[in-house]
Amino acid sequence: MDEHSSQIAKDIASNIDDKQYQLAINKAKNYLEDQPSDEIEVLLVQSLFSLKQYVEARKEVMENPNAFTTNEQDFLLMINVLLKNNEYIKSREIVETFKANDSYYNDGLKLIEESEASFRSNSSEEIHQLAQKFYHISSKQTMYWQKESFLNGQHLPYDEFLKYSRFVLMDPFVQSVIKAEVIDTLRKVGSNEVVDMMWIDGKTKKVKMGEIKSLQDMNSYQLIFNRLTDEYMMDPEKFMLLSSYFQHQSILMYPFNDEIILDANRWYDLSIQAYLSAKEYTEDDNDDYVKLIEIIKRQFNSIK
């Protein structure tokens, strides 16, 4: 930060010390219109927070999260902003990424747990309404509205989110993409629970949350997309279509991708054949890969 910028930051900090929060906000916004600055971004959010403008503060935090990781005070400011917006799951996701930093992790988690306890004590009716919208997610038939219900559910404290996630994961009318997102969210918040999930084949599978990887870290996912890139990068249109297909296929299978796809090359060949061909396979086909790929293809084509 140059001398001019440093002086502006000092002036804004002085305004905050004098409780001239709106003046600090105006100065910070004027500066940030022309150039980014993590220090001034933090001061802007600090001022917004002091004026209880929590929604706007959340917007700033979500757009510039890295600005709040330099020191623990700024980090906890970011967590507090999220908690004021009932972003209990998002705040846990962020704190979990700092698990290697004992101070950030422990103090961040303490803030979250205290906020969750207060929310339970003072807003039981709001929790009830959020829970109803979440576990009745299948009453919304389209992907868009099921996604909206899922996002609303993330405003629940963790214990309630986990409780009602169990219902969602076993609901046959919840779209498989949403179930995969629920599982991935539980992974991101560091859950070690074992949950049951009605999978795309209609069978119930157990998911040991402490053992699963992110989709991008799965061997089968990496092998498939590496091969796809090698073979279709020079054909952008087909590459885009097939990437979308394989991405959706991978999400629908999550978190059992590596358990199912033991031969990634064969899976890839059969998937390409199924996607590019109009042929539909029947339940009489004895190839387990082909059966599963056909289920996925049908789901992919029926998304609303």
BARO-82620 format. One record per residue: residue in one letter; x, y, z of N, C-alpha, C in turn. Coordinates in steps of 0.05 Angstrom, whole numbers, padded with zeros to 5 digits, always signed. Layout:
residues N
AXYZXYZXYZ;...
end
This chain:
residues 304
M+00017-00024+00000+00000+00000+00000+00018+00025+00000;D+00013+00043-00019+00029+00067-00021+00022+00087+00001;E+00038+00109+00002+00034+00128+00024+00006+00140+00024;H-00004+00147+00000-00031+00159-00002-00052+00139+00008;S-00050+00115-00001-00070+00095+00008-00068+00089+00038;S-00044+00089+00048-00039+00084+00076-00052+00107+00093;Q-00050+00131+00083-00062+00154+00097-00092+00152+00097;I-00104+00143+00075-00133+00140+00073-00142+00118+00093;A-00127+00096+00095-00134+00075+00114-00133+00086+00143;K-00113+00102+00148-00110+00114+00175-00134+00132+00181;D-00142+00148+00161-00165+00166+00165-00190+00151+00170;I-00194+00129+00155-00219+00113+00159-00218+00100+00187;A-00195+00090+00195-00193+00077+00221-00198+00098+00243;S-00189+00122+00239-00194+00144+00258-00224+00150+00260;N-00238+00151+00237-00267+00155+00236-00281+00133+00252;I-00272+00109+00249-00284+00086+00264-00280+00090+00294;D-00255+00098+00302-00250+00102+00330-00268+00124+00342;D-00274+00144+00325-00292+00166+00333-00321+00159+00330;K-00327+00134+00322-00354+00125+00317-00369+00140+00294;Q-00353+00150+00276-00364+00163+00252-00365+00142+00230;Y-00382+00122+00234-00382+00098+00217-00391+00104+00189;Q-00412+00121+00185-00421+00127+00158-00400+00142+00142;L-00386+00160+00155-00364+00174+00142-00342+00154+00133;A-00336+00135+00151-00316+00114+00144-00326+00098+00121;I-00351+00091+00120-00363+00075+00098-00360+00090+00072;N-00367+00115+00072-00366+00131+00048-00337+00133+00037;K-00318+00138+00055-00290+00140+00046-00280+00113+00035;A-00287+00092+00049-00278+00065+00040-00289+00058+00013;K-00315+00063+00009-00328+00057-00017-00316+00073-00039;N-00311+00099-00034-00299+00116-00054-00272+00105-00063;Y-00256+00097-00043-00230+00086-00050-00232+00060-00065;L-00249+00042-00056-00251+00016-00068-00263+00016-00096;E-00276+00038-00104-00286+00041-00131-00264+00041-00151;D-00240+00051-00143-00218+00055-00161-00197+00032-00160;Q-00194+00021-00136-00174+00000-00133-00180-00018-00109;P-00172-00043-00110-00177-00061-00088-00157-00056-00065;S-00165-00062-00041-00148-00061-00018-00160-00078+00004;D-00145-00098+00013-00155-00115+00034-00159-00100+00060;E-00140-00082+00066-00141-00067+00091-00166-00049+00092;I-00172-00036+00070-00195-00018+00069-00221-00034+00067;E-00220-00057+00054-00243-00075+00053-00251-00083+00082;V-00232-00090+00098-00237-00098+00126-00249-00074+00141;L-00238-00051+00137-00248-00027+00151-00277-00021+00142;L-00283-00025+00117-00310-00021+00107-00330-00040+00121;V-00322-00065+00123-00340-00085+00136-00342-00079+00166;Q-00320-00071+00178-00321-00064+00206-00341-00041+00211;S-00342-00022+00193-00360+00001+00196-00389-00008+00191;L-00393-00024+00171-00420-00034+00165-00430-00050+00189;F-00413-00067+00200-00421-00083+00223-00428-00066+00247;S-00413-00045+00251-00419-00027+00274-00446-00013+00271;L-00454-00008+00245-00480+00004+00240-00502-00017+00237;K-00495-00042+00242-00514-00064+00240-00526-00067+00212;Q-00510-00060+00193-00517-00064+00165-00506-00092+00156;Y-00518-00112+00168-00506-00139+00166-00509-00151+00138;V-00530-00145+00124-00534-00156+00097-00513-00146+00078;E-00508-00120+00079-00488-00109+00061-00460-00118+00070;A-00456-00121+00096-00430-00131+00105-00425-00159+00095;R-00446-00176+00096-00444-00203+00085-00437-00203+00056;K-00449-00185+00040-00443-00184+00012-00413-00178+00008;E-00402-00160+00023-00374-00153+00021-00356-00177+00028;V-00363-00190+00050-00348-00213+00059-00348-00236+00039;M-00371-00242+00028-00374-00264+00009-00359-00258-00017;E-00357-00232-00025-00343-00225-00049-00313-00223-00045;N-00304-00219-00020-00275-00215-00015-00266-00231+00010;P-00271-00257+00011-00264-00272+00036-00235-00272+00043;N-00217-00271+00023-00189-00273+00029-00178-00248+00043;A-00193-00226+00041-00185-00202+00055-00186-00205+00085;F-00200-00226+00095-00204-00229+00124-00189-00252+00136;T-00167-00260+00123-00152-00283+00133-00124-00276+00143;T-00117-00250+00141-00089-00242+00148-00084-00245+00178;N-00104-00238+00194-00101-00241+00223-00127-00250+00236;E-00125-00260+00260-00149-00272+00273-00171-00253+00278;Q-00165-00228+00284-00185-00208+00289-00203-00204+00265;D-00190-00202+00241-00206-00198+00216-00221-00224+00210;F-00209-00246+00215-00222-00272+00210-00248-00275+00227;L-00246-00268+00252-00269-00270+00270-00291-00249+00262;L-00282-00226+00252-00301-00206+00241-00317-00219+00219;M-00304-00233+00201-00318-00246+00179-00338-00266+00189;I-00330-00283+00208-00348-00303+00220-00371-00290+00233;N-00367-00268+00248-00388-00254+00261-00409-00243+00241;V-00399-00232+00219-00416-00222+00198-00434-00244+00188;L-00423-00267+00182-00438-00290+00172-00459-00299+00193;L-00451-00299+00218-00470-00308+00239-00493-00289+00243;K-00488-00263+00239-00509-00243+00241-00530-00247+00219;N-00522-00261+00198-00540-00268+00176-00550-00297+00177;N-00546-00309+00200-00554-00337+00205-00541-00357+00185;E-00516-00350+00177-00502-00368+00158-00486-00388+00174;Y-00500-00406+00188-00486-00424+00206-00470-00445+00191;I-00481-00455+00170-00466-00476+00155-00443-00464+00140;K-00448-00442+00126-00426-00429+00112-00403-00421+00130;S-00409-00411+00154-00388-00403+00173-00373-00428+00182;R-00386-00450+00186-00372-00475+00193-00354-00485+00170;E-00364-00482+00146-00347-00490+00123-00321-00474+00123;I-00323-00448+00127-00299-00431+00127-00280-00438+00150;V-00291-00441+00174-00275-00448+00197-00261-00475+00193;E-00275-00494+00181-00263-00520+00176-00239-00519+00159;T-00238-00500+00140-00214-00498+00123-00190-00488+00138;F-00194-00478+00162-00172-00468+00179-00166-00487+00202;K-00172-00513+00198-00169-00532+00220-00140-00535+00229;A-00121-00530+00210-00093-00532+00217-00083-00509+00234;N-00099-00488+00236-00092-00465+00253-00109-00466+00278;D-00098-00476+00299-00113-00481+00324-00128-00456+00334;S-00115-00433+00333-00128-00409+00344-00152-00401+00327;Y-00148-00399+00300-00170-00392+00283-00193-00412+00286;Y-00186-00437+00285-00206-00458+00286-00222-00459+00312;N-00208-00459+00334-00221-00461+00360-00238-00437+00367;D-00227-00413+00362-00241-00389+00368-00265-00385+00349;G-00261-00392+00324-00283-00390+00304-00305-00409+00311;L-00298-00433+00318-00319-00453+00325-00334-00445+00351;K-00319-00434+00370-00332-00424+00395-00353-00403+00389;L-00346-00384+00371-00365-00363+00363-00390-00375+00351;I-00386-00395+00333-00408-00407+00319-00426-00422+00339;E-00415-00437+00357-00431-00453+00376-00446-00435+00395;E-00434-00413+00403-00448-00394+00420-00471-00381+00405;S-00467-00374+00380-00488-00362+00364-00511-00381+00359;E-00504-00406+00353-00524-00427+00349-00541-00431+00374;A-00528-00431+00397-00543-00435+00423-00562-00412+00427;S-00553-00388+00421-00570-00364+00425-00594-00365+00405;F-00589-00374+00381-00610-00375+00361-00631-00396+00369;R-00622-00418+00380-00641-00439+00389-00658-00428+00412;S-00646-00412+00430-00661-00402+00454-00681-00380+00446;N-00673-00364+00427-00689-00340+00421-00706-00341+00396;S-00701-00361+00379-00715-00361+00353-00725-00389+00345;S-00738-00402+00365-00747-00430+00360-00767-00431+00337;E-00784-00411+00334-00804-00412+00313-00791-00408+00286;E-00771-00391+00284-00756-00388+00259-00742-00414+00251;I-00731-00427+00271-00717-00453+00265-00738-00473+00255;H-00761-00474+00267-00782-00492+00259-00790-00487+00230;Q-00793-00462+00222-00801-00455+00195-00779-00462+00175;L-00754-00457+00182-00732-00464+00165-00730-00495+00161;A-00734-00509+00183-00733-00538+00183-00755-00549+00165;Q-00779-00539+00167-00801-00548+00151-00795-00545+00121;K-00785-00522+00114-00779-00517+00086-00758-00536+00076;F-00738-00542+00094-00716-00560+00086-00725-00589+00082;Y-00738-00600+00103-00744-00628+00101-00769-00634+00084;H-00784-00613+00076-00805-00617+00057-00796-00609+00029;I-00770-00611+00025-00758-00602+00000-00770-00616-00025;S-00779-00641-00022-00790-00655-00045-00817-00645-00054;S-00829-00628-00038-00855-00616-00047-00850-00597-00070;K-00825-00589-00074-00817-00572-00097-00806-00591-00118;Q-00818-00592-00141-00811-00612-00161-00787-00604-00178;T-00783-00579-00183-00761-00571-00201-00735-00568-00186;M-00713-00571-00201-00686-00569-00189-00682-00541-00176;Y-00692-00521-00190-00688-00493-00179-00700-00490-00151;W-00725-00499-00148-00738-00495-00122-00727-00514-00101;Q-00719-00538-00109-00706-00556-00089-00679-00544-00080;K-00665-00531-00099-00640-00518-00092-00645-00495-00072;E-00666-00480-00077-00673-00458-00059-00679-00468-00031;S-00694-00490-00029-00700-00502-00003-00674-00512+00011;F-00656-00523-00004-00631-00532+00007-00615-00509+00018;L-00614-00487+00003-00599-00463+00012-00611-00451+00037;N-00638-00451+00038-00651-00442+00063-00644-00459+00087;G-00641-00485+00082-00633-00503+00103-00606-00497+00115;Q-00589-00484+00100-00562-00478+00110-00563-00455+00130;H-00586-00443+00135-00588-00423+00156-00595-00436+00183;L-00598-00462+00183-00603-00477+00208-00576-00481+00222;P-00577-00482+00249-00553-00491+00264-00545-00519+00255;Y-00520-00526+00260-00510-00552+00250-00526-00576+00259;D-00533-00578+00284-00547-00602+00294-00574-00605+00280;E-00588-00583+00275-00614-00585+00262-00610-00591+00232;F-00589-00579+00220-00583-00584+00192-00577-00614+00188;L-00561-00626+00206-00555-00654+00204-00581-00671+00208;K-00596-00664+00228-00621-00679+00233-00639-00681+00209;Y-00644-00658+00196-00663-00658+00174-00650-00666+00148;S-00624-00665+00146-00610-00676+00123-00615-00706+00121;R-00617-00719+00144-00622-00748+00143-00649-00754+00129;F-00669-00738+00134-00695-00741+00120-00692-00736+00090;V-00678-00715+00083-00674-00707+00055-00660-00729+00040;L-00639-00740+00052-00623-00761+00038-00638-00787+00033;M-00659-00791+00049-00675-00816+00045-00701-00811+00030;D-00706-00787+00022-00731-00780+00007-00728-00787-00022;P-00744-00806-00032-00741-00814-00060-00748-00793-00080;F-00761-00771-00071-00770-00750-00090-00751-00726-00090;V-00730-00727-00074-00710-00706-00075-00690-00713-00098;Q-00684-00694-00114-00666-00699-00137-00638-00707-00127;S-00626-00725-00142-00600-00737-00134-00579-00715-00132;V-00580-00695-00149-00560-00674-00148-00561-00659-00121;I-00585-00655-00111-00588-00642-00085-00577-00660-00063;K-00583-00685-00064-00572-00704-00044-00541-00703-00044;A-00530-00702-00068-00500-00700-00069-00490-00674-00057;E-00505-00653-00060-00497-00627-00048-00499-00628-00018;V-00520-00642-00008-00523-00645+00021-00498-00661+00032;I-00491-00682+00019-00468-00698+00028-00443-00682+00027;D-00439-00667+00006-00414-00651+00003-00413-00629+00024;T-00436-00618+00031-00437-00597+00051-00430-00608+00078;L-00441-00632+00085-00433-00645+00110-00403-00651+00111;R-00392-00658+00088-00363-00663+00087-00348-00637+00093;K-00357-00615+00080-00343-00589+00083-00344-00579+00112;V-00365-00585+00127-00366-00575+00154-00352-00593+00174;G-00340-00615+00163-00324-00633+00180-00340-00653+00195;S-00364-00660+00185-00380-00680+00199-00367-00708+00198;N-00369-00722+00221-00359-00749+00222-00381-00770+00226;E-00406-00761+00220-00429-00778+00224-00430-00799+00202;V-00446-00820+00208-00454-00840+00188-00483-00835+00181;V-00489-00830+00155-00516-00824+00146-00525-00844+00125;D-00551-00849+00124-00562-00866+00103-00571-00849+00080;M-00569-00860+00056-00575-00845+00032-00589-00863+00012;M-00613-00855+00002-00625-00870-00019-00612-00861-00045;W-00597-00879-00058-00580-00871-00080-00596-00872-00107;I-00582-00867-00129-00596-00865-00155-00608-00891-00164;D-00598-00913-00154-00610-00939-00161-00633-00947-00143;G-00641-00930-00125-00664-00935-00107-00656-00951-00083;K-00631-00958-00080-00622-00974-00057-00610-00955-00036;T-00611-00964-00011-00601-00948+00011-00571-00955+00016;K-00555-00934+00017-00526-00938+00022-00518-00922+00046;K-00499-00931+00061-00488-00917+00084-00464-00900+00075;V-00464-00875+00085-00442-00857+00079-00427-00851+00105;K-00402-00858+00106-00385-00851+00129-00372-00824+00123;M-00383-00803+00135-00375-00776+00127-00345-00771+00131;G-00334-00783+00152-00306-00778+00158-00287-00791+00138;E-00297-00808+00120-00280-00822+00102-00281-00812+00073;I-00300-00795+00067-00304-00788+00038-00286-00764+00030;K-00280-00764+00004-00264-00743-00008-00283-00723-00023;S-00271-00701-00030-00286-00683-00048-00287-00697-00075;L-00306-00689-00092-00309-00700-00118-00283-00697-00134;Q-00271-00673-00133-00247-00667-00149-00223-00683-00140;D-00223-00694-00116-00201-00709-00106-00204-00739-00112;M-00226-00747-00124-00230-00775-00129-00214-00784-00154;N-00202-00808-00152-00185-00818-00174-00201-00821-00200;S-00225-00832-00198-00240-00837-00222-00247-00811-00236;Y-00254-00791-00220-00261-00764-00232-00237-00753-00246;Q-00213-00754-00234-00189-00743-00246-00182-00758-00272;L-00183-00784-00271-00176-00800-00295-00195-00794-00318;I-00221-00793-00312-00241-00788-00333-00237-00760-00346;F-00234-00740-00330-00231-00713-00341-00204-00708-00354;N-00183-00722-00345-00158-00720-00359-00160-00732-00387;R-00173-00755-00389-00177-00767-00415-00195-00751-00433;L-00216-00740-00421-00234-00723-00437-00219-00699-00448;T-00203-00687-00432-00187-00664-00441-00168-00672-00464;D-00154-00695-00461-00136-00704-00481-00150-00709-00508;E-00174-00720-00507-00187-00729-00532-00205-00708-00545;Y-00215-00689-00529-00235-00671-00541-00229-00641-00538;M-00206-00635-00527-00199-00606-00524-00199-00591-00550;M-00192-00605-00572-00190-00592-00598-00218-00589-00611;D-00238-00600-00599-00266-00597-00609-00282-00583-00587;P-00281-00556-00585-00292-00542-00562-00322-00548-00557;E-00338-00550-00578-00366-00554-00575-00372-00581-00562;K-00359-00602-00573-00363-00629-00562-00351-00631-00534;F-00329-00618-00530-00316-00618-00504-00334-00606-00483;M-00347-00584-00489-00365-00571-00471-00389-00589-00464;L-00401-00601-00484-00424-00619-00480-00416-00643-00463;L-00394-00656-00470-00386-00680-00456-00376-00673-00427;S-00364-00650-00424-00356-00641-00397-00380-00638-00379;S-00401-00625-00390-00426-00622-00375-00438-00649-00367;Y-00438-00667-00387-00449-00694-00382-00433-00708-00360;F-00407-00709-00363-00390-00724-00343-00391-00710-00316;Q-00393-00684-00315-00394-00670-00290-00420-00677-00275;H-00442-00677-00290-00468-00684-00278-00468-00713-00270;Q-00457-00730-00287-00455-00758-00280-00440-00763-00254;S-00418-00748-00251-00401-00751-00228-00416-00742-00203;I-00431-00720-00205-00446-00709-00182-00467-00729-00174;L-00481-00741-00194-00503-00760-00187-00492-00784-00172;M-00467-00792-00178-00456-00816-00166-00444-00810-00138;Y-00439-00785-00132-00425-00778-00108-00440-00787-00083;P-00426-00798-00063-00397-00800-00060-00385-00828-00066;F-00399-00843-00082-00391-00871-00087-00375-00875-00113;N-00366-00854-00125-00353-00855-00151-00330-00875-00152;D-00311-00873-00134-00288-00891-00134-00295-00919-00126;E-00316-00922-00110-00325-00949-00102-00337-00963-00126;I-00351-00948-00143-00365-00960-00166-00347-00962-00191;I-00332-00941-00196-00316-00940-00221-00288-00951-00215;L-00285-00977-00217-00259-00990-00212-00242-00990-00237;D-00255-00989-00260-00242-00988-00286-00251-00962-00300;A-00236-00940-00295-00245-00914-00305-00245-00913-00336;N-00226-00926-00348-00225-00925-00378-00249-00939-00390;R-00257-00962-00379-00280-00976-00389-00306-00959-00384;W-00308-00948-00360-00331-00931-00354-00332-00907-00373;Y-00310-00895-00379-00309-00873-00397-00318-00881-00425;D-00308-00903-00435-00316-00912-00462-00346-00918-00464;L-00357-00931-00444-00385-00938-00444-00403-00913-00441;S-00393-00893-00426-00408-00869-00422-00409-00852-00447;I-00386-00850-00461-00385-00836-00487-00404-00849-00506;Q-00403-00876-00507-00421-00891-00526-00450-00886-00519;A-00457-00886-00494-00485-00882-00485-00494-00853-00491;Y-00477-00834-00487-00485-00806-00491-00487-00799-00521;L-00469-00809-00537-00470-00802-00565-00488-00820-00582;S-00499-00841-00569-00516-00859-00584-00545-00855-00575;A-00564-00860-00593-00592-00858-00586-00602-00884-00573;K-00586-00904-00573-00594-00930-00563-00599-00929-00533;E-00621-00942-00524-00627-00944-00496-00625-00973-00487;Y-00611-00977-00465-00608-01004-00455-00631-01012-00437;T-00636-01037-00434-00658-01047-00418-00647-01059-00392;E-00666-01065-00375-00658-01077-00349-00647-01105-00353;D-00651-01116-00376-00641-01143-00381-00611-01144-00387;D-00599-01121-00392-00571-01120-00397-00556-01129-00372;N-00536-01146-00376-00522-01158-00353-00498-01142-00343;D-00491-01121-00358-00468-01105-00351-00476-01083-00330;D-00464-01086-00306-00472-01067-00285-00465-01038-00292;Y-00442-01034-00306-00435-01007-00314-00456-00996-00333;V-00464-01012-00352-00483-01003-00372-00510-00996-00359;K-00519-01012-00340-00544-01007-00326-00543-00980-00311;L-00521-00976-00297-00518-00951-00282-00516-00927-00300;I-00500-00929-00321-00497-00907-00339-00524-00899-00352;E-00540-00919-00357-00567-00913-00369-00585-00899-00349;I-00584-00907-00324-00599-00893-00303-00591-00864-00302;I-00565-00859-00302-00554-00832-00301-00562-00816-00325;K-00560-00828-00349-00567-00815-00374-00597-00806-00373;R-00614-00823-00363-00643-00816-00362-00647-00793-00342;Q-00634-00794-00319-00636-00772-00300-00626-00746-00311;F-00604-00748-00325-00591-00724-00338-00611-00711-00358;N-00624-00728-00374-00642-00718-00395-00669-00708-00384;S-00675-00715-00358-00701-00708-00347-00700-00685-00327;I-00677-00672-00325-00674-00650-00306-00693-00627-00314;K-00707-00617-00293-00725-00595-00298-00716-00570-00283;
end
